[in-house]
Structure formats: structure tokens, C-alpha cells
């Protein structure tokens, strides 16, 4: 019984390490995005990572995540829309 608990404990430690590594990677990616990418680049990255997200979140929530105003996000979206129609 004690060995089974010990194995579970090791498995749990490995799982925690994997989760922590993933969270750290996400945090680093977000930090770099916010400091190195333009607002439009951040929006395009978000659309590539989560294609359907614009259908599930309000404009103000997306703008907040991207650290821009809702008006500026609307401008970005309008520019992208008119570029694809050309």
C-alpha cells in the first residue's frame, strides 16, 4: 500500500512540474507578445491560437486581453476586413 502511495506521489509531482512548466511558458509568451508585438500582431496571434474566440467573447473583453481600447480593436478589425476584401 505504501509503495502505491509513493508511486502516486511521484506521478503527482511529475504532473505538477508539467503544469507549472506549461503555465510558465504561457506567461512568458504573453509577456513577450505584450512587449514585442503591435496590437494588430497580438490580435492576429490570438486569432491563430483560438480561431473561434471572437464569437464567444465581447469586444471589450478581447480588447482588455490585448491591452487596447475597444475602439482601437474595432479599427484593427475593420482594417483586416477591408484588406481581405481587396
C-alpha positions as CSV (number, residue, x, y, z in Angstrom):
1,X,0.0,0.0,0.0
2,X,2.8,2.4,0.9
3,X,4.6,1.8,-2.4
4,X,1.4,2.5,-4.3
5,X,1.0,5.8,-2.5
6,X,4.7,6.6,-3.2
7,X,4.2,6.0,-6.9
8,X,1.1,8.2,-6.9
9,X,3.1,10.9,-5.2
10,X,5.9,10.7,-7.8
11,X,3.3,10.8,-10.6
12,X,1.6,13.8,-8.9
13,X,5.0,15.6,-8.7
14,X,5.6,15.0,-12.4
15,X,2.2,16.2,-13.3
16,X,2.7,19.3,-11.2
17,X,6.0,20.0,-12.8
18,X,4.5,19.7,-16.3
19,X,1.6,22.0,-15.4
20,X,4.0,24.6,-13.9
21,X,6.2,24.4,-17.0
22,X,3.1,25.0,-19.2
23,X,1.9,27.9,-17.1
24,X,5.4,29.5,-17.2
25,X,5.6,29.1,-20.9
26,X,2.2,30.7,-21.4
27,X,3.2,33.6,-19.1
28,X,6.5,34.1,-21.0
29,X,4.7,34.1,-24.3
30,X,2.1,36.6,-23.2
31,X,4.8,38.8,-21.7
32,X,6.8,38.8,-25.0
33,X,3.6,39.4,-27.0
34,X,2.7,42.4,-25.0
35,X,6.2,43.9,-25.2
36,X,7.3,43.0,-28.7
37,X,4.2,42.7,-30.8
38,X,1.9,45.5,-32.1
39,X,-1.7,45.4,-31.1
40,X,-2.6,44.1,-34.6
41,X,0.0,41.4,-34.3
42,X,-1.3,40.4,-30.9
43,X,-4.9,40.2,-32.4
44,X,-3.7,38.1,-35.3
45,X,-1.8,35.8,-33.0
46,X,-4.9,35.4,-30.8
47,X,-7.0,34.5,-33.9
48,X,-4.4,31.9,-34.9
49,X,-4.3,30.4,-31.5
50,X,-8.0,30.5,-30.8
51,X,-9.8,30.8,-34.2
52,X,-13.4,31.0,-32.8
53,X,-12.8,33.2,-29.9
54,X,-14.3,36.3,-31.5
55,X,-17.7,34.5,-31.5
56,X,-17.6,33.8,-27.8
57,X,-16.2,36.9,-26.2
58,X,-17.4,40.5,-26.2
59,X,-15.3,43.1,-28.0
60,X,-14.5,44.8,-24.7
61,X,-13.2,41.5,-23.2
62,X,-11.0,40.9,-26.3
63,X,-9.7,44.5,-26.1
64,X,-8.9,44.1,-22.5
65,X,-6.9,40.9,-23.1
66,X,-5.0,42.6,-25.9
67,X,-4.4,45.8,-23.8
68,X,-6.1,48.1,-26.2
69,X,-9.3,50.1,-26.2
70,X,-12.4,48.6,-27.7
71,X,-12.4,51.5,-30.3
72,X,-8.9,50.7,-31.4
73,X,-9.7,47.0,-31.6
74,X,-12.6,47.9,-33.8
75,X,-10.3,49.8,-36.1
76,X,-7.9,46.9,-36.3
77,X,-10.8,44.5,-37.2
78,X,-12.1,46.9,-39.8
79,X,-8.7,47.3,-41.4
80,X,-8.3,43.5,-41.5
81,X,-11.7,43.0,-43.0
82,X,-11.2,45.6,-45.8
83,X,-7.7,44.2,-46.6
84,X,-9.2,40.7,-47.2
85,X,-11.9,42.1,-49.5
86,X,-9.4,43.7,-51.8
